[in-house]
Amino acid sequence: MLTTDLLLTAYRHGLFPMAVNRRGTLGWFSPDPRALIPLDQRFHIPHGLRRTLKRTRFEIAFNGDFEGVIRACSGEHGDTWISPQIVRSYCRLHADGFAHSVETRLHGALVGGLYGVHVGGAFFGESMFHRVPDASKVALVALVQRLRERGFQLLDTQWTTPHLRQFGAFEIPRADYLRRLARAITLDCRFP
């Protein structure tokens, strides 16, 4: 069972769970190298997304519909690494104040978002989704702004993807990551 204590201990040590098959069997991962999104001036907002942000058609909310976000991230058929056990465990982690969501809405409908876990001054991005173009990207920009405002030092994305590289995501060796993580989790940062 993925208890809050077990999950927080794992994150503090650079580990996270994922379902590795359709039966929901869990594996524990600590990638090497590890991917981060910079929270300083190296964070890059692509030009097209800047135009979208200026139009302000999206509404942003934090922790308004955590379960809706994680279920949307898991996909309609649930055949991703986000198993029913992961959904239940992270909803409990959210209720305990350690998992958070950023929701992007359009005309009141949930059209994109992301969720992750926070421990101290570290935020561990888990997954994102979009139903309309740019919705998840807008959520990511809102997340970075919130983390900067609240003094967070680390935004972990586990692995890098072309989608994340456009924002300045970069990789570091696991040993370097664990040193940064050890410093970040000592901070007293608040997400909500």
C-alpha positions in Angstrom: 0.0 0.0 0.0 1.3 3.4 -0.9 0.8 5.3 2.3 1.6 9.0 2.6 4.6 8.3 4.8 6.0 5.7 2.3 5.5 8.1 -0.6 7.1 11.1 1.2 10.1 9.0 2.3 10.6 7.8 -1.2 10.4 11.3 -2.7 12.9 12.5 0.0 15.3 9.9 -1.3 14.8 10.6 -5.0 12.4 7.7 -5.7 8.9 7.6 -7.2 6.4 4.8 -8.1 4.9 3.9 -11.4 2.7 1.1 -12.5 4.7 -1.1 -14.9 1.9 -3.1 -16.5 -1.9 -3.1 -16.9 -2.4 -5.1 -13.8 -1.0 -2.2 -11.8 2.2 -3.8 -10.6 4.3 -1.0 -9.1 8.0 -0.3 -9.8 10.2 2.3 -8.0 12.3 4.6 -10.2 15.2 7.0 -9.7 16.4 8.0 -13.2 20.0 8.8 -14.0 20.3 11.4 -15.4 17.4 13.3 -13.7 15.5 16.1 -15.4 14.7 19.5 -13.9 13.0 22.6 -15.1 14.9 25.7 -14.0 13.1 28.1 -11.6 15.5 31.0 -12.4 15.9 33.1 -15.6 16.7 30.0 -17.6 13.0 29.0 -17.6 11.9 29.7 -21.1 8.4 30.5 -22.3 8.1 29.8 -26.1 7.1 32.8 -28.3 3.8 31.2 -29.4 2.8 30.5 -25.8 3.6 34.1 -24.8 0.9 35.1 -27.3 -1.5 32.6 -25.8 -0.8 34.0 -22.3 -1.4 37.6 -23.4 -4.9 36.6 -24.7 -5.7 35.3 -21.2 -8.5 33.0 -22.4 -7.6 30.3 -19.8 -8.5 30.4 -16.1 -6.0 29.0 -13.7 -6.8 27.3 -10.4 -4.7 25.5 -7.8 -6.0 22.4 -6.0 -9.5 22.9 -7.2 -10.0 19.5 -8.8 -7.0 17.3 -8.0 -8.9 14.0 -8.7 -10.1 15.3 -12.0 -6.6 16.2 -13.0 -5.0 12.9 -12.0 -7.8 11.0 -13.7 -7.4 13.0 -16.9 -3.6 12.4 -16.7 -4.2 8.6 -16.4 -6.1 8.6 -19.7 -9.6 7.5 -20.5 -8.7 3.8 -20.4 -6.4 3.8 -17.5 -3.7 1.9 -19.4 -0.8 4.3 -18.4 1.6 4.2 -15.5 -1.1 5.9 -13.4 -2.9 2.9 -12.0 -6.0 3.0 -9.9 -3.8 2.4 -6.8 -1.7 5.4 -7.8 -4.8 7.5 -8.2 -6.1 6.5 -4.8 -2.8 7.0 -3.1 -2.1 10.4 -4.6 -5.6 11.6 -3.8 -4.9 10.7 -0.2 -1.5 12.5 -0.5 -3.5 15.5 -1.7 -5.9 15.3 1.2 -2.9 15.2 3.5 -1.6 18.4 1.9 1.4 17.1 -0.1 0.1 16.6 -3.6 -1.2 19.5 -5.6 -2.8 20.3 -9.0 -2.8 23.2 -11.3 -6.0 23.3 -13.4 -6.5 25.1 -16.7 -10.1 25.9 -17.5 -11.8 27.3 -20.6 -15.4 28.6 -20.1 -15.4 26.7 -16.8 -14.5 23.3 -18.3 -11.3 21.5 -17.2 -9.1 21.5 -20.4 -5.6 20.9 -19.0 -3.5 20.7 -16.0 -0.8 19.0 -14.1 -0.2 17.5 -10.7 2.8 16.7 -8.5 4.1 16.4 -4.9 5.9 18.9 -2.7 8.3 18.3 0.1 10.0 21.3 1.6 11.3 23.4 -1.3 11.1 20.6 -3.9 8.2 20.1 -6.3 8.1 16.7 -8.1 6.1 17.1 -11.3 4.2 13.8 -12.0 2.1 14.2 -15.1 0.2 16.7 -17.2 -2.6 16.6 -19.8 -4.4 18.8 -22.3 -7.7 18.7 -24.1 -7.1 21.9 -26.1 -3.8 23.3 -27.4 -1.5 25.0 -24.9 -3.6 24.2 -21.8 -1.0 22.1 -20.1 1.7 24.6 -21.1 -0.2 27.4 -19.4 -0.5 25.2 -16.3 3.2 24.7 -16.3 3.9 28.4 -16.5 1.5 29.0 -13.6 3.3 26.3 -11.6 6.7 27.9 -12.2 5.3 31.3 -11.2 3.9 29.9 -8.0 7.1 28.0 -7.1 9.2 31.1 -7.6 6.9 33.3 -5.5 7.0 30.7 -2.6 10.8 30.2 -2.6 11.0 26.7 -4.0 14.4 25.6 -5.2 13.7 22.4 -7.2 11.2 21.5 -9.9 11.8 17.8 -10.8 10.3 16.4 -14.0 12.0 12.9 -13.6 12.8 12.5 -17.3 13.1 15.1 -20.1 10.9 15.2 -23.2 10.9 17.5 -26.3 7.8 19.1 -24.8 9.7 20.0 -21.6 13.0 21.0 -23.3 11.2 24.0 -24.9 10.9 25.4 -21.4 14.6 24.9 -20.6 14.4 21.4 -19.0 17.9 20.0 -18.5 19.4 16.8 -17.1 21.9 16.3 -14.3 23.6 13.2 -12.9 21.6 11.4 -10.2 24.4 12.2 -7.6 24.0 15.9 -8.3 20.3 15.7 -8.2 20.4 14.0 -4.8 22.6 16.8 -3.4 20.2 19.4 -4.7 17.3 17.5 -3.4 18.8 17.2 0.1 19.1 21.0 0.3 15.7 21.7 -1.2 13.7 19.5 1.2 15.1 21.3 4.2 13.3 24.5 3.2 9.9 25.5 4.6 8.0 26.3 1.5 4.2 26.3 1.2 2.4 25.5 -2.0 -1.3 26.3 -1.1 
